[in-house]
Structure formats: structure tokens, C-alpha cells
Amino acid sequence: MVVGLLAVGIFLGMVIFLIPVFEGIFKQLGGELPAFTAMMVALSQFLRTPQYMGLLIVAIVALVVGIRFYYKTPNGRLTIDGLLLKLPLFGDLVEKTAVARFCRTFGSLSRSGVPILRSLEIVSATAGNQVISNAIDRAAKEVQTGGMLSLALQKERVFPVLATQMINVGEETGELDKMLMKVADFYEDEVEQAVKSLTSVMEPLMIAVLGGMVGSILVAMYLPMFKIFDLVK
């Protein structure tokens, strides 16, 4: 986040304050600007125009507020949470986090003697993802009719196969709470490793983005130099 904010800040600073200086020089010397430089000059003019900047800020705020309100609706929450599970890299992290939370909470409740249906009701409310919460609710209805929790979760195809298999072993051996705790430990470790891997990928990527944004400004400024040298000659 720090590198990303730094990249955006440097980019906006160079576009708003540095490009206009070179724009004045280019206008004095005359000649036609390269397409990329002309695009950066147009962007600089846009960002330096209060009316346009106001419209841009209003549009961004409206978009954020609209998404937040949409997420508060049942359909919106289901749609956005479903998209989060399908995101590359992040979707797997969201799923593993939800599984770890489910198993840890469910295992603690079972160990404390809370009835299984009441436990499922509680973990459904604390799942953190509406898709997974709905899957737990449907599994609870099947358990209520005498079905096995592991098979019910397996039918939903939301939980990883390994998790449902280990839950099945816990049901068959009569040690569901212990098995849930082991599954929670396993997926909490998986989440920790996934976060470390994701961070190691994000760091060089953000540095590359920072270099690309600054480099684009430099390229836009230096492209017309060749024409300026010809005009000076």
C-alpha cells in the first residue's frame, strides 16, 4: 500500500507540476508533439482543471458509495462475495481463510457441548462470505434431516475436498471437534504461507509499477527532445 500510494503520488506530482513546464517549452519552439507526449499533456491539463477534477472525485466517491450500498443488499453481497472467491490468487486466500474460521469456530462450539445445528447457525453468521454462509445453511438443513455434514458440504462444492474428507473422518471416528481443530490449524498455516507468497510477489510488482509510471513521464518528456534538437539546428 505504501509503495502504491507513493507511485500514485509521484505520478500525479510529475503530471500536474512537471509536464506543464515542458509543455510551455514545446509550445515556444513549435512543432508537432509525439502522440504519447500529447496524451500526457492532455492528462496534465485535465488534472489541472478544477471542474474536471471535481467531476472525477465525485465519480470516484459515487462509485465507492454505490458499491458499498450494493454490497449491503442480499443479491449484492452474494454477487461480490462470489466474485471474490473466483479472483486469481486472492480467491484461494479468501476460501482458505473462511474454511479455517469455520473449522476453528465450529470445533470450539462442538467441544463446548453446543448442539450441532446451533453451532452451524453460529458459524454461518460468522463465515465472512455470503456464498460460504449459504452453503453452510443448506448443509445444516441436510444435517437436520439426518444427513452427514461432510457429505452435505461436499455437495456444495465450496469447501476444499481435503477439508470435507477430514471432517468425514472426524464424524466416523466420533472425534469431530478434534478433527475440526486439526483442519483449522492446517488451513491457518496455509493462509499464512499464502499471504507470505502473495507479499513476495506483490513487492517487486509494485516496484515495477512505480518504475513504469515514472518512466512513462520521462519518456513523454524526452520524446520531443529529438524534434527540438532539429528545430534548434
Number of C-alpha atoms within 10 A of each C-alpha: 9 7 13 14 11 12 21 15 12 15 19 17 13 17 21 18 12 15 22 17 10 16 17 11 11 18 11 9 12 12 12 12 19 13 12 16 22 16 13 19 21 14 15 21 16 15 17 15 10 11 10 13 13 12 11 14 11 12 12 12 12 12 12 12 12 11 14 13 12 15 16 11 11 10 12 16 19 19 15 17 19 16 12 18 20 14 12 9 13 15 16 17 22 18 21 24 20 23 22 25 19 26 24 22 22 26 22 17 19 20 16 10 10 14 11 16 15 14 18 25 15 15 21 21 14 15 20 16 20 21 20 25 21 16 19 25 18 16 23 24 15 16 18 13 8 9 13 18 22 21 16 19 26 20 14 15 12 16 19 14 13 11 24 21 15 17 26 20 15 17 17 11 10 11 14 20 23 17 21 26 20 19 23 25 15 14 23 19 15 16 20 13 13 17 15 12 12 14 12 11 11 13 14 11 12 16 14 13 16 19 12 14 17 18 13 15 18 14 12 21 21 14 15 20 13 9 18 17 9 8 11 7 6
